[in-house]
Amino acid sequence: MTYIVGEACIKCKYTDCVEVCPVDCFYEGENMLVIHPDECIDCGVCEPECPADAIKPDTEPGLEKLLELNATYASEWPNITAKKEQLPEAEEFDGKPNKLELFSPKPGTGD
């Protein structure tokens, strides 16, 4: 099992989770974070730290596409190991539905 970052992170990008990760398995795109599934040690300390409730165990049903998204972008995006300010529009987009469809990252763009 691993944890994944879900669509709730898109356009929010809170980084509270990054600060507590003991293995530095978070990677940063322009509008969201992802977790590298091969690096995650399944400790779960990041999950309660996310204000947007974007971090989920990959065992929850329906997360296959997001697990693939996390794996793909973790190999393309830079590693993030320190907390940063959330995106300026975070409060506006926190809790909005269908963000994956509207703002899905594109391969090779860092977005």
C-alpha positions, 0 to 999 in steps of 0.5 A: 500500500501507498498513499496518493495525493488526490484531486483535492490538492489541485489549485490548493497545493498546501504543503503541510504534508511535505514537512512531516514526511520522513522519506521525502516522497513528495514531488511538486508540479505547478498546481499540485503535489504527488507522492512517489508510490515506490518511495512512500513507506505507508507511515500515514503521517502526511494524511492528517496534515493535509488541510484539503483532505487530499491524501488517501491510501491507495486501497480506497476504491476508485483511486487507480487513475490517481495512483497512476497520475502520482507515479507518472508525475513523481518521476517528472517533477522535482522533489519537495522537502520543505513547506511553502506557502499554498497557492494564492487561489487555495481558499477559493478552490479548496473543496471544489469538485471536478478539479482533475477534469478541469486542471489536470496536469499535462505530461512534461509541463511541470503543470 
